[in-house]
């Protein structure tokens, strides 16, 4: 069996990323662990299980969003809280005990509870409409936060003093507190009247009633589970993360492990505290070939390393050929200001020969003012250089009844596409004609999506997903971008050739290809 140990944490704490339904998602939920679990779940490669070290009262909803609702898992906090329930249960705020004469007010965002005209509580809901929190108030100041498990019970309560959290108690299914975490120093106190945790339906007494951190308790409970419930032939795929890297070294030092380094986690290789874990691992997985060379600079060639992208290609040619405009997608999150200004000048020159071209600046930044700030920057640059700033403005559906001079309106040439999650990225990609990415670190998911949608890519750095002159160009200087745009956008024959090549290239990264790589890794690990 293979066990996946993910890094699903919130702000570097052992907590889930669940949020209020009306809040914009600030980070994507998809990572290497999610895609690996999806692949094993859909293709029955071998038996697998998730080892979740994070406090996740809404874990079932998270699995449902990732289309792996029935994935088998073990939760460390379920063991600590002695929770036996496994099925989602509906819990309504009406089921809670409210004071007499409580009045509920339904707002567009949450439900407010008032008692004698004083604010008593806020009921907050998750993305699926499930109740996740109830905040209690006294004289308009929060005094308690109750967090509810999606299996239908109160899971954790946090006590506040002057709007500041003091401590949080984690409860069992019956509402008895199991452990208390103090916010100021993070130390843990275990209930002396109930100092047990649950492993395979067996109650085990904690080694202590006090721990300096929650990580120490997680380590104790997880180590017992690993010793009791796993065998020496089991494989553990560990998602590297700064929060749990020391914990993983202590838990899995003598086990068969695969270390998964995804995107910017490669810098962890240079961490001295991880040397023993890396030295004793059986295999390392990175998401692109270029990172293999970076990896070997730190650890040499003594460990087997393979590149397995967590994202598979799927043939979806999009709708760009059906549009009357030619959209150019330009990632800008990691681009220098000077490069961005130079790009704008290139595009302005190209607009003179291609009136249908439109530039879409692509950003994963979820800040509420991100779109306005980018457009304002472009407008200011255009104005400074004597160009029409109206080329970069927000779209509006307002149309004057007496606007008879429609033909003389200045068309919008610069847009901003704000895409945080992979679903919005996929939707955006389907409408793009070409991608121009001159950032220092190309977006992996974006590159794979371009291959799936057969979109040419113009990039500034060599990558395994762009073959020069085939499905795009690798440019050494920004001045080459104009010629590259002309090559693909002014000649449908060249664009079609790129589409055919992308289709063939996609076979190297489809699900079947990734499965073969995974089977090869696991076979070698099993033999070690």
NUFI-68996 format. One record per residue (C-alpha): residue in three letters; x, z, y. Coordinates in pm, 1 decimal. Layout:
<atoms>
['ALA', [X, Z, Y]]
...
</atoms>
This chain:
<atoms>
['UNK', [0.0, 0.0, 0.0]]
['UNK', [108.8, -63.0, 357.8]]
['UNK', [32.9, 189.7, 631.3]]
['UNK', [13.7, 85.5, 996.5]]
['UNK', [115.2, 345.1, 1254.6]]
['UNK', [-6.6, 204.8, 1590.5]]
['UNK', [76.7, 308.2, 1945.8]]
['UNK', [-275.2, 328.9, 2085.5]]
['UNK', [-217.5, 581.1, 2360.4]]
['UNK', [-346.0, 647.4, 2711.3]]
['UNK', [-91.7, 702.4, 2990.6]]
['UNK', [176.6, 821.6, 2749.5]]
['UNK', [-44.6, 1089.2, 2594.5]]
['UNK', [-179.0, 1122.6, 2241.7]]
['UNK', [-523.1, 1012.9, 2358.9]]
['UNK', [-733.5, 699.7, 2325.7]]
['UNK', [-792.5, 439.8, 2598.3]]
['UNK', [-1173.0, 467.9, 2604.2]]
['UNK', [-1315.9, 430.6, 2954.2]]
['UNK', [-1641.8, 427.4, 3147.3]]
['UNK', [-1842.2, 109.3, 3096.7]]
['UNK', [-1833.3, 13.4, 3466.8]]
['UNK', [-1457.3, 50.2, 3506.3]]
['UNK', [-1243.3, -261.4, 3503.4]]
['UNK', [-1013.2, -255.8, 3199.9]]
['UNK', [-663.5, -201.7, 3335.8]]
['UNK', [-471.4, -285.9, 3017.7]]
['UNK', [-543.6, -507.4, 2721.1]]
['UNK', [-638.4, -345.4, 2391.8]]
['UNK', [-473.2, -616.0, 2185.0]]
['UNK', [-119.0, -549.1, 2065.4]]
['UNK', [91.2, -609.1, 1755.9]]
['UNK', [-84.4, -341.9, 1548.2]]
['UNK', [-433.0, -475.4, 1626.7]]
['UNK', [-339.8, -830.0, 1526.3]]
['UNK', [-151.1, -717.1, 1215.2]]
['UNK', [-447.0, -508.1, 1100.7]]
['UNK', [-686.2, -796.1, 1171.3]]
['UNK', [-472.4, -1024.7, 956.3]]
['UNK', [-454.9, -783.8, 662.0]]
['UNK', [-824.1, -705.3, 693.8]]
['UNK', [-937.5, -1069.9, 688.0]]
['UNK', [-697.1, -1207.8, 430.5]]
['UNK', [-663.0, -929.2, 171.9]]
['UNK', [-283.8, -959.4, 164.2]]
['UNK', [-251.5, -613.0, 11.2]]
['UNK', [-412.2, -271.3, 43.8]]
['UNK', [-360.9, -119.6, 386.8]]
['UNK', [-452.3, 186.3, 588.9]]
['UNK', [-423.4, 293.3, 952.6]]
['UNK', [-246.4, 620.7, 1034.4]]
['UNK', [-383.5, 718.5, 1374.5]]
['UNK', [-183.8, 993.8, 1545.8]]
['UNK', [-389.5, 983.7, 1864.7]]
['UNK', [-694.0, 1187.4, 1965.2]]
['UNK', [-965.4, 920.7, 1936.2]]
['UNK', [-1326.5, 1048.9, 1945.1]]
['UNK', [-1450.4, 689.6, 1990.8]]
['UNK', [-1227.5, 531.0, 1729.2]]
['UNK', [-1515.8, 361.4, 1546.2]]
['UNK', [-1615.1, 177.2, 1863.9]]
['UNK', [-1255.0, 68.1, 1916.7]]
['UNK', [-1237.7, -71.7, 1560.7]]
['UNK', [-1567.1, -250.5, 1614.8]]
['UNK', [-1437.2, -418.4, 1931.2]]
['UNK', [-1136.0, -541.6, 1733.9]]
['UNK', [-1359.6, -676.5, 1451.1]]
['UNK', [-1210.5, -435.6, 1193.0]]
['UNK', [-1489.5, -178.4, 1185.1]]
['UNK', [-1451.4, -112.5, 812.1]]
['UNK', [-1073.7, -74.7, 822.5]]
['UNK', [-963.0, 233.7, 622.7]]
['UNK', [-788.5, 495.2, 834.4]]
['UNK', [-661.3, 851.6, 844.6]]
['UNK', [-684.6, 1040.0, 1173.2]]
['UNK', [-446.4, 1326.8, 1240.3]]
['UNK', [-685.5, 1487.6, 1490.6]]
['UNK', [-972.5, 1461.0, 1242.8]]
['UNK', [-755.5, 1663.9, 1005.1]]
['UNK', [-670.6, 1917.0, 1277.8]]
['UNK', [-1037.1, 1952.0, 1377.9]]
['UNK', [-1153.7, 1956.3, 1013.0]]
['UNK', [-1395.2, 1668.4, 1068.1]]
['UNK', [-1549.5, 1522.4, 755.5]]
['UNK', [-1803.0, 1283.8, 909.0]]
['UNK', [-1717.6, 917.2, 883.1]]
['UNK', [-2025.8, 731.0, 1007.3]]
['UNK', [-2126.8, 662.9, 1365.4]]
['UNK', [-2428.9, 866.5, 1473.5]]
['UNK', [-2643.2, 822.6, 1781.5]]
['UNK', [-2634.2, 1118.2, 2019.8]]
['UNK', [-2855.8, 1103.5, 2327.9]]
['UNK', [-2817.9, 1316.7, 2636.8]]
['UNK', [-3178.4, 1421.4, 2566.2]]
['UNK', [-3047.1, 1596.8, 2253.3]]
['UNK', [-2836.0, 1835.0, 2464.0]]
['UNK', [-2958.3, 2174.5, 2586.0]]
['UNK', [-3041.5, 2148.3, 2954.5]]
['UNK', [-3159.3, 2421.7, 3193.5]]
['UNK', [-3527.8, 2438.0, 3272.3]]
['UNK', [-3652.4, 2206.6, 3547.6]]
['UNK', [-3357.7, 1969.9, 3509.7]]
['UNK', [-3423.3, 1643.7, 3694.3]]
['UNK', [-3245.4, 1325.3, 3581.6]]
['UNK', [-3157.1, 1057.7, 3833.7]]
['UNK', [-3061.6, 715.3, 3699.8]]
['UNK', [-2791.5, 543.1, 3903.1]]
['UNK', [-2635.1, 199.9, 3834.8]]
['UNK', [-2326.4, 373.5, 3690.9]]
['UNK', [-2421.6, 703.7, 3528.8]]
['UNK', [-2703.0, 954.8, 3491.9]]
['UNK', [-2706.5, 1252.2, 3728.5]]
['UNK', [-2868.5, 1583.9, 3639.2]]
['UNK', [-2997.1, 1809.4, 3917.9]]
['UNK', [-3120.5, 2166.9, 3886.3]]
['UNK', [-3302.1, 2315.1, 4188.2]]
['UNK', [-3176.2, 2023.6, 4400.3]]
['UNK', [-2812.5, 2103.2, 4313.4]]
['UNK', [-2591.5, 1862.9, 4121.7]]
['UNK', [-2549.2, 2003.8, 3772.4]]
['UNK', [-2400.1, 1723.6, 3559.7]]
['UNK', [-2289.5, 1360.9, 3531.4]]
['UNK', [-2352.0, 1176.9, 3203.7]]
['UNK', [-2098.1, 898.5, 3150.8]]
['UNK', [-2122.0, 611.3, 2900.9]]
['UNK', [-1873.9, 384.5, 2722.7]]
['UNK', [-1863.0, 6.4, 2695.2]]
['UNK', [-2110.8, 4.6, 2407.0]]
['UNK', [-2363.4, 225.3, 2585.1]]
['UNK', [-2263.5, 536.9, 2391.3]]
['UNK', [-2242.1, 871.5, 2568.3]]
['UNK', [-1875.4, 967.1, 2596.4]]
['UNK', [-1862.8, 1245.0, 2857.9]]
['UNK', [-2074.0, 1499.7, 3039.7]]
['UNK', [-1915.7, 1651.7, 3349.9]]
['UNK', [-2061.0, 1984.9, 3465.6]]
['UNK', [-2054.6, 2098.0, 3830.6]]
['UNK', [-2097.4, 2408.3, 4041.1]]
['UNK', [-2144.6, 2358.8, 4414.3]]
['UNK', [-2037.8, 1992.7, 4382.1]]
['UNK', [-1707.0, 2090.5, 4214.2]]
['UNK', [-1636.7, 1997.4, 3851.7]]
['UNK', [-1594.3, 2302.7, 3627.3]]
['UNK', [-1609.7, 2151.9, 3278.0]]
['UNK', [-1580.2, 1817.1, 3103.1]]
['UNK', [-1737.0, 1772.2, 2760.7]]
['UNK', [-1613.1, 1480.5, 2548.3]]
['UNK', [-1838.2, 1356.9, 2268.3]]
['UNK', [-1740.0, 1197.7, 1940.2]]
['UNK', [-1915.2, 873.8, 1843.4]]
['UNK', [-2015.7, 1045.5, 1517.9]]
['UNK', [-2260.4, 1264.0, 1709.3]]
['UNK', [-2102.9, 1595.1, 1815.2]]
['UNK', [-1908.9, 1766.4, 2092.5]]
['UNK', [-1540.8, 1704.5, 2023.2]]
['UNK', [-1345.9, 1851.0, 2315.4]]
['UNK', [-1416.8, 2052.7, 2627.6]]
['UNK', [-1189.5, 2078.4, 2930.5]]
['UNK', [-1211.5, 2370.8, 3173.2]]
['UNK', [-1139.4, 2313.0, 3543.9]]
['UNK', [-1048.6, 2539.0, 3831.5]]
['UNK', [-1068.0, 2393.2, 4180.2]]
['UNK', [-1094.1, 2035.2, 4048.0]]
['UNK', [-778.4, 2084.5, 3839.4]]
['UNK', [-789.5, 2097.9, 3457.1]]
['UNK', [-660.7, 2428.6, 3317.7]]
['UNK', [-696.6, 2392.9, 2941.9]]
['UNK', [-880.6, 2187.5, 2682.7]]
['UNK', [-1029.2, 2306.5, 2355.7]]
['UNK', [-1064.4, 2080.0, 2052.4]]
['UNK', [-1367.9, 2163.5, 1840.6]]
['UNK', [-1489.1, 2113.8, 1485.4]]
['UNK', [-1824.8, 1954.6, 1401.1]]
['UNK', [-2006.5, 2287.6, 1446.2]]
['UNK', [-1865.5, 2353.5, 1793.3]]
['UNK', [-1603.0, 2613.2, 1694.4]]
['UNK', [-1272.2, 2573.8, 1873.7]]
['UNK', [-977.8, 2480.0, 1652.9]]
['UNK', [-693.9, 2458.8, 1902.2]]
['UNK', [-643.1, 2498.4, 2273.9]]
['UNK', [-400.0, 2291.9, 2480.8]]
['UNK', [-286.3, 2431.7, 2815.0]]
['UNK', [-237.3, 2161.3, 3076.2]]
['UNK', [40.8, 2320.5, 3283.4]]
['UNK', [305.7, 2325.7, 3009.2]]
['UNK', [130.9, 2145.3, 2722.2]]
['UNK', [168.3, 2429.5, 2470.5]]
['UNK', [-86.5, 2473.5, 2192.2]]
['UNK', [-269.0, 2786.4, 2074.8]]
['UNK', [-444.6, 2773.7, 1736.7]]
['UNK', [-762.9, 2974.8, 1678.1]]
['UNK', [-639.1, 3280.3, 1482.6]]
['UNK', [-979.9, 3313.9, 1315.6]]
['UNK', [-970.1, 2954.3, 1190.0]]
['UNK', [-604.2, 2843.8, 1156.9]]
['UNK', [-660.7, 2558.7, 910.7]]
['UNK', [-646.7, 2183.3, 897.1]]
['UNK', [-790.4, 1945.1, 639.4]]
['UNK', [-591.7, 1722.9, 400.5]]
['UNK', [-785.8, 1543.8, 125.6]]
['UNK', [-1070.2, 1795.8, 162.6]]
['UNK', [-824.5, 2082.6, 105.3]]
['UNK', [-788.2, 2345.2, 380.3]]
['UNK', [-426.0, 2419.9, 463.7]]
['UNK', [-314.7, 2703.4, 689.9]]
['UNK', [-102.1, 2616.1, 992.9]]
['UNK', [257.9, 2737.9, 992.3]]
['UNK', [210.2, 2900.2, 1331.0]]
['UNK', [-56.2, 3003.4, 1579.2]]
['UNK', [140.1, 2864.5, 1871.9]]
['UNK', [325.8, 2535.2, 1926.4]]
['UNK', [533.0, 2422.7, 2227.7]]
['UNK', [359.2, 2083.5, 2228.5]]
['UNK', [82.0, 1894.6, 2053.7]]
['UNK', [347.4, 1667.4, 1900.7]]
['UNK', [481.0, 1957.8, 1693.0]]
['UNK', [136.9, 2018.8, 1544.2]]
['UNK', [87.0, 1645.4, 1484.2]]
['UNK', [420.7, 1638.4, 1302.7]]
['UNK', [330.0, 1931.9, 1079.2]]
['UNK', [-10.0, 1792.3, 979.1]]
['UNK', [115.5, 1434.4, 937.5]]
['UNK', [412.6, 1537.1, 724.7]]
['UNK', [183.1, 1722.5, 482.9]]
['UNK', [-42.6, 1417.3, 461.5]]
['UNK', [252.6, 1186.6, 394.2]]
['UNK', [390.3, 1415.5, 124.4]]
['UNK', [54.7, 1471.1, -44.4]]
['UNK', [-119.7, 1135.1, -10.4]]
['UNK', [149.4, 864.0, -12.9]]
['UNK', [399.1, 745.7, -271.9]]
['UNK', [762.9, 643.9, -252.8]]
['UNK', [665.0, 277.0, -294.1]]
['UNK', [436.2, 272.5, 9.1]]
['UNK', [546.7, 75.5, 314.8]]
['UNK', [501.5, 195.3, 673.1]]
['UNK', [479.3, -50.8, 961.6]]
['UNK', [568.4, 145.1, 1275.5]]
['UNK', [477.0, 16.0, 1622.5]]
['UNK', [762.5, 127.8, 1844.3]]
['UNK', [666.8, 327.1, 2152.7]]
['UNK', [841.9, 567.1, 2388.6]]
['UNK', [586.1, 844.0, 2327.5]]
['UNK', [620.9, 877.9, 1951.2]]
['UNK', [968.6, 738.4, 1879.9]]
['UNK', [1120.9, 1082.5, 1808.2]]
['UNK', [821.7, 1182.3, 1598.0]]
['UNK', [849.6, 866.0, 1386.7]]
['UNK', [1215.6, 932.4, 1318.3]]
['UNK', [1138.9, 1278.9, 1181.4]]
['UNK', [836.6, 1165.9, 977.8]]
['UNK', [961.0, 839.8, 825.4]]
['UNK', [1338.9, 871.0, 803.6]]
['UNK', [1342.6, 859.6, 421.2]]
['UNK', [1056.2, 617.4, 367.3]]
['UNK', [1027.0, 239.7, 341.6]]
['UNK', [965.3, 124.9, 695.3]]
['UNK', [914.3, -187.8, 903.2]]
['UNK', [975.8, -146.1, 1275.7]]
['UNK', [760.4, -362.7, 1499.8]]
['UNK', [903.8, -439.8, 1845.3]]
['UNK', [644.5, -606.5, 2066.9]]
['UNK', [706.4, -756.7, 2412.3]]
['UNK', [904.0, -512.1, 2633.0]]
['UNK', [949.0, -251.8, 2357.8]]
['UNK', [1275.2, -419.4, 2260.2]]
['UNK', [1455.1, -204.1, 2516.0]]
['UNK', [1395.8, 91.5, 2281.4]]
['UNK', [1665.0, -52.8, 2055.0]]
['UNK', [1924.9, 73.6, 2300.7]]
['UNK', [1793.3, 431.2, 2280.2]]
['UNK', [2049.5, 656.8, 2109.6]]
['UNK', [1770.7, 878.1, 1974.4]]
['UNK', [1640.9, 588.7, 1767.9]]
['UNK', [1968.0, 493.0, 1603.5]]
['UNK', [1903.0, 684.4, 1282.0]]
['UNK', [1555.3, 538.1, 1244.1]]
['UNK', [1680.2, 182.7, 1306.2]]
['UNK', [1981.9, 235.3, 1082.9]]
['UNK', [1766.4, 346.5, 791.5]]
['UNK', [1476.7, 104.3, 828.8]]
['UNK', [1419.4, -175.7, 579.9]]
['UNK', [1311.8, -448.6, 820.2]]
['UNK', [1259.1, -519.1, 1189.4]]
['UNK', [994.1, -750.1, 1331.3]]
['UNK', [1008.8, -903.7, 1679.4]]
['UNK', [759.1, -1138.8, 1841.1]]
['UNK', [992.7, -1431.0, 1920.9]]
['UNK', [1321.6, -1582.8, 1805.7]]
['UNK', [1490.5, -1520.1, 2139.7]]
['UNK', [1462.5, -1145.3, 2085.3]]
['UNK', [1651.8, -1163.1, 1756.9]]
['UNK', [1971.3, -1236.7, 1949.0]]
['UNK', [1901.4, -949.8, 2190.7]]
['UNK', [1837.5, -720.0, 1896.1]]
['UNK', [2162.7, -814.6, 1724.7]]
['UNK', [2359.4, -737.8, 2041.2]]
['UNK', [2270.6, -371.9, 1997.9]]
['UNK', [2272.4, -322.0, 1621.6]]
['UNK', [2471.3, -615.7, 1487.8]]
['UNK', [2359.6, -819.2, 1188.6]]
['UNK', [2341.0, -539.9, 934.0]]
['UNK', [1958.4, -529.1, 934.9]]
['UNK', [1714.9, -803.0, 831.3]]
['UNK', [1518.1, -921.6, 1133.9]]
['UNK', [1240.3, -1176.7, 1147.5]]
['UNK', [1023.0, -1312.7, 1425.8]]
['UNK', [652.2, -1295.4, 1347.7]]
['UNK', [426.4, -1353.6, 1642.7]]
['UNK', [124.2, -1120.1, 1629.9]]
['UNK', [-95.2, -1401.5, 1761.9]]
['UNK', [-186.2, -1691.1, 1536.8]]
['UNK', [-268.4, -2042.0, 1659.8]]
['UNK', [-617.7, -2182.6, 1627.6]]
['UNK', [-709.7, -2539.7, 1710.1]]
['UNK', [-923.2, -2539.2, 2025.1]]
['UNK', [-855.5, -2835.8, 2251.8]]
['UNK', [-1059.7, -2694.4, 2537.4]]
['UNK', [-1265.4, -2882.6, 2794.2]]
['UNK', [-1002.6, -2986.4, 3049.6]]
['UNK', [-1064.2, -3355.9, 2978.0]]
['UNK', [-1431.9, -3313.2, 3063.4]]
['UNK', [-1363.9, -3175.7, 3411.3]]
['UNK', [-1342.1, -3381.1, 3729.6]]
['UNK', [-1038.5, -3180.6, 3842.7]]
['UNK', [-697.1, -3119.4, 3684.9]]
['UNK', [-625.2, -2746.9, 3674.2]]
['UNK', [-265.2, -2623.6, 3682.9]]
['UNK', [-224.1, -2265.3, 3558.7]]
['UNK', [63.9, -2072.1, 3719.4]]
['UNK', [149.1, -1714.8, 3599.0]]
['UNK', [268.1, -1505.4, 3894.5]]
['UNK', [291.5, -1142.2, 3777.8]]
['UNK', [668.0, -1148.4, 3725.5]]
['UNK', [770.1, -1414.1, 3974.0]]
['UNK', [1001.6, -1370.8, 4273.0]]
['UNK', [847.2, -1430.7, 4613.9]]
['UNK', [1097.2, -1706.4, 4693.2]]
['UNK', [1003.1, -1891.5, 4373.3]]
['UNK', [633.6, -1860.7, 4449.1]]
['UNK', [684.5, -1998.8, 4798.2]]
['UNK', [890.2, -2287.6, 4660.9]]
['UNK', [616.7, -2360.9, 4404.8]]
['UNK', [350.8, -2375.0, 4676.0]]
['UNK', [554.6, -2636.3, 4859.1]]
['UNK', [591.4, -2840.5, 4538.8]]
['UNK', [216.6, -2827.9, 4478.9]]
['UNK', [136.5, -2921.5, 4837.6]]
['UNK', [358.3, -3228.6, 4799.5]]
['UNK', [191.2, -3316.1, 4469.5]]
['UNK', [-158.4, -3281.4, 4619.7]]
['UNK', [-76.3, -3579.9, 4841.5]]
['UNK', [-63.1, -3810.6, 4537.4]]
['UNK', [-321.4, -3635.2, 4318.9]]
['UNK', [-638.2, -3528.9, 4497.9]]
['UNK', [-794.2, -3389.3, 4179.5]]
['UNK', [-515.6, -3136.7, 4114.6]]
['UNK', [-600.9, -2766.9, 4155.3]]
['UNK', [-367.3, -2467.2, 4119.6]]
['UNK', [-488.3, -2151.9, 3944.2]]
['UNK', [-259.2, -1852.8, 3993.5]]
['UNK', [-280.2, -1646.7, 3674.9]]
['UNK', [-252.0, -1266.7, 3687.2]]
['UNK', [-306.9, -983.9, 3439.1]]
['UNK', [-292.7, -729.1, 3721.1]]
['UNK', [-631.2, -553.7, 3719.3]]
['UNK', [-615.7, -399.2, 4066.8]]
['UNK', [-943.0, -449.5, 4251.9]]
['UNK', [-772.5, -617.1, 4549.8]]
['UNK', [-535.5, -835.8, 4348.2]]
['UNK', [-725.4, -1162.2, 4410.0]]
['UNK', [-752.0, -1100.6, 4785.7]]
['UNK', [-385.4, -1004.5, 4817.7]]
['UNK', [-267.6, -1322.4, 4641.2]]
['UNK', [-497.9, -1546.6, 4844.9]]
['UNK', [-392.1, -1375.0, 5168.4]]
['UNK', [-27.0, -1431.8, 5080.1]]
['UNK', [-87.0, -1801.3, 5012.6]]
['UNK', [-292.7, -1841.2, 5329.3]]
['UNK', [-24.0, -1677.9, 5540.2]]
['UNK', [246.7, -1895.8, 5387.1]]
['UNK', [44.9, -2213.4, 5445.1]]
['UNK', [-23.8, -2114.0, 5805.9]]
['UNK', [342.2, -2031.5, 5871.4]]
['UNK', [443.6, -2373.4, 5739.4]]
['UNK', [189.3, -2561.0, 5947.0]]
['UNK', [-56.3, -2628.0, 5664.1]]
['UNK', [-429.4, -2570.2, 5637.9]]
['UNK', [-486.0, -2211.2, 5524.2]]
['UNK', [-840.6, -2298.6, 5415.9]]
['UNK', [-689.9, -2455.7, 5102.0]]
['UNK', [-663.9, -2099.8, 4964.5]]
['UNK', [-992.4, -1915.5, 5003.3]]
['UNK', [-1257.2, -1758.2, 4787.2]]
['UNK', [-1533.9, -1973.1, 4647.3]]
['UNK', [-1875.3, -1915.4, 4797.1]]
['UNK', [-2217.6, -2036.0, 4694.9]]
['UNK', [-2350.3, -2010.7, 5049.2]]
['UNK', [-2461.6, -2348.2, 5178.4]]
['UNK', [-2607.4, -2400.3, 5521.5]]
['UNK', [-2932.4, -2590.7, 5534.3]]
['UNK', [-2805.1, -2780.0, 5839.7]]
['UNK', [-2453.3, -2853.2, 5710.3]]
['UNK', [-2459.3, -3229.3, 5750.4]]
['UNK', [-2080.9, -3271.0, 5760.3]]
['UNK', [-2027.3, -3190.5, 5392.2]]
['UNK', [-1772.4, -3468.3, 5337.7]]
['UNK', [-1534.6, -3327.9, 5601.4]]
['UNK', [-1510.7, -2986.6, 5440.1]]
['UNK', [-1164.4, -2878.7, 5325.0]]
['UNK', [-1163.1, -2846.2, 4943.9]]
['UNK', [-1017.2, -2534.1, 4783.1]]
['UNK', [-683.4, -2615.0, 4619.3]]
['UNK', [-553.4, -2266.7, 4530.6]]
['UNK', [-748.0, -2023.5, 4311.3]]
['UNK', [-667.1, -1689.4, 4147.3]]
['UNK', [-766.7, -1620.1, 3784.8]]
['UNK', [-755.0, -1247.0, 3709.9]]
['UNK', [-749.6, -1206.9, 3331.0]]
['UNK', [-672.6, -869.0, 3169.8]]
['UNK', [-797.8, -901.1, 2813.5]]
['UNK', [-736.3, -1184.4, 2568.9]]
['UNK', [-1098.6, -1298.5, 2571.3]]
['UNK', [-1086.2, -1380.6, 2942.5]]
['UNK', [-747.9, -1550.8, 2895.4]]
['UNK', [-886.5, -1775.1, 2620.7]]
['UNK', [-1180.0, -1870.3, 2840.5]]
['UNK', [-944.5, -1948.9, 3128.4]]
['UNK', [-705.0, -2155.7, 2914.0]]
['UNK', [-982.0, -2385.2, 2791.3]]
['UNK', [-1022.8, -2525.7, 3144.0]]
['UNK', [-653.1, -2581.1, 3218.1]]
['UNK', [-479.2, -2918.0, 3207.9]]
['UNK', [-120.6, -2790.0, 3220.0]]
['UNK', [71.6, -2462.0, 3257.3]]
['UNK', [367.4, -2408.2, 3490.3]]
['UNK', [545.0, -2082.7, 3400.2]]
['UNK', [873.3, -2015.0, 3581.0]]
['UNK', [867.0, -1636.9, 3532.5]]
['UNK', [1163.0, -1462.1, 3371.7]]
['UNK', [953.8, -1335.8, 3077.6]]
['UNK', [681.4, -1579.3, 2963.4]]
['UNK', [353.4, -1431.8, 2842.0]]
['UNK', [352.2, -1457.6, 2461.2]]
['UNK', [-25.2, -1475.2, 2421.2]]
['UNK', [-45.4, -1737.8, 2694.1]]
['UNK', [213.4, -1956.6, 2521.5]]
['UNK', [39.8, -1934.2, 2183.7]]
['UNK', [-293.4, -2014.0, 2351.1]]
['UNK', [-139.9, -2321.9, 2511.7]]
['UNK', [-31.6, -2449.6, 2170.2]]
['UNK', [-378.8, -2379.5, 2029.8]]
['UNK', [-542.2, -2567.9, 2318.8]]
['UNK', [-275.7, -2844.2, 2312.2]]
['UNK', [-181.0, -2787.5, 2676.8]]
['UNK', [163.3, -2902.6, 2799.6]]
['UNK', [386.8, -2623.5, 2926.7]]
['UNK', [649.0, -2646.0, 3200.5]]
['UNK', [878.9, -2344.1, 3169.8]]
['UNK', [1205.7, -2229.2, 3325.0]]
['UNK', [1346.5, -2056.3, 3016.8]]
['UNK', [1402.5, -2189.4, 2667.6]]
['UNK', [1140.6, -2075.1, 2422.2]]
['UNK', [1049.8, -2159.4, 2064.4]]
['UNK', [698.0, -2249.5, 2174.4]]
['UNK', [804.4, -2530.8, 2410.6]]
['UNK', [1000.4, -2827.6, 2274.8]]
['UNK', [1153.0, -3020.4, 2562.7]]
['UNK', [995.9, -3360.9, 2613.2]]
['UNK', [742.6, -3300.8, 2334.9]]
['UNK', [479.9, -3046.4, 2435.0]]
['UNK', [631.6, -2970.4, 2773.3]]
['UNK', [951.8, -2949.8, 2974.4]]
['UNK', [1217.3, -2685.1, 3022.8]]
['UNK', [1317.8, -2720.2, 3387.6]]
['UNK', [1645.4, -2591.1, 3529.1]]
['UNK', [1539.0, -2629.3, 3889.3]]
['UNK', [1201.4, -2607.2, 4061.8]]
['UNK', [1253.9, -2954.4, 4205.1]]
['UNK', [1198.3, -3092.9, 3852.6]]
['UNK', [841.7, -2961.9, 3843.5]]
['UNK', [703.4, -3243.6, 4059.3]]
['UNK', [832.7, -3505.5, 3816.7]]
['UNK', [697.2, -3307.4, 3519.3]]
['UNK', [351.2, -3283.9, 3674.9]]
['UNK', [351.6, -3655.6, 3738.5]]
['UNK', [458.3, -3723.6, 3379.4]]
['UNK', [163.1, -3539.1, 3226.6]]
['UNK', [-114.0, -3551.0, 3485.5]]
['UNK', [-75.6, -3909.1, 3610.3]]
['UNK', [-45.6, -4059.8, 3263.6]]
['UNK', [-305.7, -3980.9, 2998.4]]
['UNK', [-83.5, -4137.1, 2729.5]]
['UNK', [188.0, -3873.9, 2780.6]]
['UNK', [-70.0, -3596.5, 2784.2]]
['UNK', [-219.6, -3721.9, 2458.0]]
['UNK', [126.2, -3736.0, 2295.9]]
['UNK', [177.4, -3373.8, 2394.6]]
['UNK', [-160.7, -3282.9, 2249.2]]
['UNK', [-72.5, -3441.8, 1913.0]]
['UNK', [266.6, -3267.8, 1905.7]]
['UNK', [105.6, -2932.1, 1991.9]]
['UNK', [-136.2, -2979.7, 1703.5]]
['UNK', [154.7, -3027.2, 1462.2]]
['UNK', [348.5, -2737.9, 1616.8]]
['UNK', [50.4, -2507.5, 1576.9]]
['UNK', [86.4, -2528.8, 1198.3]]
['UNK', [406.8, -2323.2, 1223.8]]
['UNK', [215.6, -2032.8, 1375.7]]
['UNK', [-123.0, -2050.4, 1205.6]]
['UNK', [-258.9, -1769.1, 990.7]]
['UNK', [-128.0, -1913.9, 662.9]]
['UNK', [224.3, -1940.7, 803.2]]
['UNK', [222.1, -1583.3, 934.7]]
['UNK', [92.7, -1454.0, 601.3]]
['UNK', [380.1, -1623.3, 418.7]]
['UNK', [625.9, -1451.6, 650.5]]
['UNK', [460.7, -1114.4, 600.0]]
['UNK', [463.6, -1151.8, 223.1]]
['UNK', [833.3, -1237.8, 235.9]]
['UNK', [906.3, -924.6, 440.4]]
['UNK', [707.0, -695.8, 212.2]]
['UNK', [863.2, -842.6, -101.4]]
['UNK', [1210.7, -765.6, 28.1]]
['UNK', [1110.7, -416.0, 140.6]]
['UNK', [962.0, -340.3, -200.5]]
['UNK', [1286.8, -446.8, -368.8]]
['UNK', [1504.1, -224.9, -147.2]]
</atoms>
